[in-house]
Every structure is written in C-alpha cells, then in structure tokens.
Amino acid sequence: MIIENSPVILSVQNLSAQVDGTQILNGLNLEIKAGEVHAIMGPNGSGKSTFSKVLAGHPDYQVTGGDVQFQGQSILEVAAEDRARSGIFLAFQYPLEIPGVTNIDFLRVAYNSKRKYHNLEELDTFDFEDLVNEKLQVVKMDADFLQRGVNEGFSGGEKKRNEILQMALLEPVLAILDETDSGLDIDALRIVSNGVNQLSRRDNAILLITHYQRLLDYIVPDYVHVMEGGRIILSGPKELALELEARGYDWVREEEFVEAAK
Amino acid sequence: MEMQLINSGLSADLVRPAGPVPTWLGQLHDRATAVLQELAPPTKRDEAWRFTDPAALYSLQLTKGKFQSVGIEHLLLPDSYQLVFVNGVYAPNLSKVPSQGVFVGSLEELPDRYPVQNYLGQQQGSAEFFTALNTAGVEGAAVVWVEAGVAIAQSIHLLFISAPAPDPIISQPRTLVVLETNAQATLVEQYAAPNRDCIPGEQSYFTNAVSEIYLGTKAKLQHAYIQREADTALLVAKTAVSQAAQSEYQGYSISLGGKLSRHNWEIYQTGAATTTNLNGLTMIKGEQLADTHSNIVLNFPEGKSQQLHKCVVDDQAAAVFNGRIFVGKQAQMTSAGQLSRNLLLSGKARVDTKPQLEIVADNVKCAHGATVSQLDEEEIFYLQSRGIDQASAVSLLVEAAVLEIVKQIPVPTLRQLLFRCMSCKTMFN
C-alpha cells in the first residue's frame, strides 16, 4: 500500500556492481518506502538476481559505484549476517539443501541470532517450537518438515514455502523475493502468495523479482519497474505489468529508444 | 641393500611385567618376545606407514606407566557398566561390573572355567610389531566374556585413561572380548586423557593398545572405539575382530585426539553369512595426524560388509584412510561396499585416502568410492543470509557432516559426551 509520508526503507543510488570482473549493474536507482510492494521485471540477464544478491551481501558480488541505504544507513560495508539481523531478507530462487542440519535447528539458530543482535533473550527449544508451529499456518506447512534436513528432498514448492516460513519467523523490514514463483504449480503459488500477503504490513516492504506477470495476480504491487542492462529503465503503476505481458520487453526497449531520441 | 637398524627403545625388556605371572601367560610373553625380535619397528619406508611417520615415537625415552589417581567423572557414561584402567593399570575401585552370565573385569580376576588361553594373543594378524610389543607385556587385561545366549542390555564401557606424568610413559591397554554363540553386547572402548575440555597436556606419551574380539555363531556386538587422547599423545591401537557364521558386528571408530594416532581395524571372517558394518570418523585440527587402516578379510560365502569413513580436517592437520577389503576364493556371494568421504576445512589440511579392494571370488558385489570436498560457499551464504554468522555457519555444516556417523552410535550418553568433546574442536557451542 502507498502511504503518504511513509519512511524510506531502501534507497538505491546509482548502484554499479560486478561479479568475476563482469559489470552487471550499471547505475541502478530505486526507492522503497514502508508499506509498499515493488516488483522488478525484466528479461533474463538483465541483472535482477544480481541486484537481489548485492542487497543481501553475497561476497562474490562487488559494488563498484553508488550506494545502498537501508533505513537511512549505508549497508555496503555491512556483512550479510548483520544485514539479515537488521531486517533484510532474501527468499532464494534456488534455496539450498543442507543435509544433516535439521530444519528446526536451522530456524532456531537463525531466529536466535536475530534476537541476540537486538539484545533480546534467546528462545529455548520449547518456546521456539510453539512459535514455529504457529508460523507454520502461514504457509500451511506440515510439522514433519521441521524434523527433516534443511530443504533436503523438498519439492520445488516445499522449498519456497520453507523460504516464506523463514520470512514469517524473521519478520523482515525488507523482504526480497527472487523468482519465488518459479517452479510453482498453481496451488503452491496461491499458498506462497497468501503467506506473503499475510506478512505484508504498514511498517515493512516487499520487493518482488519476477520474470512473469503471473505472480503479480496474487501479490499485487504498488509499483512495477522494468530492468534492462543492469538498471531500471521504466517505472509505473501495477498496470505496467499487464502491458509488459501483452507487448513483451522489446516494446520497452523501443519506448526507451524514443525517450532517448527526445 | 644395507639394512638400517632402528634403535626404537621399544623392546620386550621395557614392557615385561616385573612380578611373577602364571605359566601360560609367561609362555605367551616369550612367544611375543620372539616375534618382536624378528620384526623391525616400522618406518615411513614401509608401505603401510608411508603417510604416518612413526619416527617421533622412537626418539622418546619411555618408561612404563603407573597408576595415578585422576578425576574422570566427565568421561563416564552413567548408564553403562565400567572398567577403568589408568596408564594401563586396572583400577577396581573405579569400576562397576555385572555378575550374571557375563564376566567383565581384569584378567587376574577371570575364573578358571573360561578358556582364556584359547583366545588371548591368538587372533589373526598378531605377528605385527606393535601387537607383539603389547603381547610381550600383557598383565591386567580388560576381559569381557558373554556366555552363550546371554544378551547384556546395559552397555559396557572400557575406559583407558592416560594420566600425565613428568616423563614420557608407555601404556599398553589390552582387551579381550568373547561373545559366545548367540550372545549380545554393546561395548564402548574409550582412550582418553583426563584433562577436561580437551585442553592439550604438555608431556608426550605413548599408548599402544590391542583389542581382540571374538564373535561366536550368531553373536551380535555393537562396538565403539573412541580415541580422545591429549594433543601431545602418540597412539597405536589395534582392534582385531573375528566373526563366526551369521554373527553381526557394528563398529564405530572415532578418532579425535593425539598428535600422531593410528587405528588398525581388522575383521577376520571365520564362518559364512556374517554382517559387518564399519563407521569411522576422524576429526582433527592443528598439527594432528590421524591414520585409520581397516582390513576386512572375507574367506567365507555370503558375507555382507558396509563401511563409511569420514575425515574432517582443519588447519595443517593430516588424515589417512586406507581401507582394504579382501574377498577370497571361497567368499562367493559376498556383498561389500565402502565409502570414504572427506571434508577439508582449510587450504593446508590434507587427506590421503586409499580404497584397496582385492577380489579373488568371481560371484560378488563390491563397490567403493572416495570424495574430498570443502565446505560449500553457497551453503555458508545461505545461512549468513538468515543472520547466522560465518563461524557458526561453518560449525553447523561441520556438525552436520559428523552427525551422520555420531547419531548412529547406540549409546545416548556417549553421543552426548562426543558432542561436548567435538564442541571444543569446532567453534560451535
């Protein structure tokens, strides 16, 4: 929802970044305020996933210019774990399987890391179990999944539900969902979207990264941005997504060309 | 070729008991002494010791270890019977033992009705330098004897403590385990320094342990060998198991301590349709070297053998695994599998792993594999992106790797003990 005079959560200014010596982001600008849902769309290779990794602090990605401010503070020098603890959450496109680490242990260690960072008392095993059982409802997940290895042998849909469960527990200020719709059938998409919508509040923000318009039928964005060549070339209201779906990304490129010619 | 003589200082004179012993035991000592005189101490020129240079051992001026009173509460397993030895010397007042249908105690206490002479020092593979050195000095061995048809529900804990001494000492723990027909038991054999929290001791010492295990027809043994010596220790341990027809051996070998340690784990089939499961874990750091040499010898049909060995190596430590499986001509319909999985946590960590399958029989199913890997950086980032710092992320992943072995150990209190011990090996608490 768009709220007047709402505080800025994320401010990306002229951001450039590279991985393995290849420049991917080229002067990206974006501002997200509390309460808002933004969608970044764009063709493959436009830099969408790179942008999400840079925001989360992946060590392989080097920022070569510009700044990223989260709640008014630059986070470029902040380690990935501290970004997470202060409220940035990235739902992975391909969540990793970690055999041998049980899901519930992983969730508890993650949850308590955040509590500790905010000088709150850590939850013991029993209290945490109560909390997690309550959060399972958000994504209609079976408690059996808690005792399995992290994402071990989970289907694509189960992995994405597990991501949203983590989001529900960690209650991020900014949630970045990277291609969360990929590999989901229609039922799973509905459950995952429902979960995200339940977690959307006035004081947090959601950044959806998606290739297709389909997800946006379920999680309705306030703004849609089109990414191309490592920067945002067009922004508009939610209807922009429908236009993209109908006319393809080439249309934007032509529009941009016309813009530039003017 | 010129023979190089090694003055190892390891001779029968060093280890022979001072006091009088029964005639049969004296004869055993004499035979082992004769074997010892035939054999040269191994050096890194021997194929079996290529990666594990025992030279540091030969430079020590060793004296025989003596009993010493030490705090061992943190090493005990509350739900087990226990037999405690300190520096190779039996400590009866630290021990608690069962009585019915089973003997657990020191060799001197063993009633005459048990035919010990048919077993002690009689296992295959005994004509080897360190085994002969141990046999030449056998005094108060730990004996576990389970009579036919008896199943001991409570686990039996053999605890061999190395207590620090001002000078380098040699301790020679000796164990004899006999499970008669249809007998069942769970055995924990632990070698440990008494210092709490794995704080390295200062003085070097040498532990030379030999365990002979005899499984009768249809006998079942679960056996955990746990090595948690001080980081200054040198250790050579032998576990030699013979398996009669349809017997089952579930073995765990966990090596955590020692500056230089070697576990020789030998399985000899003496009947058909045996089941053998070996699970090994080596977890070392600093300058440690730990070597596990297993040798499964199958000479009867329809044996099943499965082995998983894991090494987790940090800093400049070095692990060695050599897994020999011999399938003789008579061992038709054998099914044998072996997997060696290794995790290197630093750029200088090293592992030498060698599967060694020798198959003569023609109708068998045998498979083996070996992997060496590092921690996956994407997994670490995934955990970091959930607020878990890098050190904890590494510990979680290492824990997951070792858990695969440790969680199978059938004694809950031992599992807990190992988690505590491993906690100070990793950064995880």
Contacts between the chains, C-beta under 8 A, distances in Angstrom:
chain1	res1	chain2	res2	distance
A	56	B	385	5.1
A	57	B	384	7.6
A	57	B	385	7.5
A	58	B	381	5.7
A	59	B	377	7.8
A	59	B	381	7.0
A	60	B	377	8.0
A	79	B	384	7.4
A	79	B	389	7.8
A	79	B	390	7.9
A	80	B	381	6.5
A	80	B	384	4.1
A	80	B	385	5.6
A	81	B	384	4.6
A	81	B	385	7.8
A	81	B	387	5.4
A	81	B	388	6.1
A	81	B	389	4.8
A	81	B	390	7.1
A	84	B	384	7.0
A	84	B	385	5.5
A	84	B	386	5.8
A	84	B	387	3.9
A	85	B	387	4.4
A	89	B	385	7.8
A	90	B	385	5.4
A	92	B	382	6.9
A	92	B	385	7.8
A	95	B	382	7.3
A	96	B	376	7.7
A	96	B	378	5.9
A	96	B	379	5.3
A	96	B	382	4.4
A	98	B	379	5.7
A	98	B	382	7.4
A	98	B	383	7.7
A	98	B	396	7.9
A	98	B	397	7.0
A	98	B	400	6.6
A	99	B	400	6.7
A	100	B	397	8.0
A	100	B	399	7.5
A	100	B	400	2.8
A	100	B	401	6.5
A	100	B	403	5.3
A	100	B	404	6.0
A	101	B	396	5.4
A	101	B	397	7.1
A	101	B	399	7.4
A	101	B	400	4.6
A	105	B	396	7.7
A	106	B	383	7.5
A	106	B	386	7.5
A	106	B	396	7.4
A	109	B	388	5.7
A	109	B	392	6.8
A	109	B	396	6.8
A	110	B	383	7.6
A	110	B	386	3.9
A	110	B	387	5.3
A	110	B	388	5.7
A	113	B	386	7.6
A	113	B	387	4.1
A	113	B	388	5.3
A	113	B	389	7.1
A	113	B	392	7.5
A	114	B	387	4.8
A	117	B	387	7.0
A	149	B	400	7.7
A	166	B	386	6.3
A	170	B	386	7.0
A	170	B	387	7.0
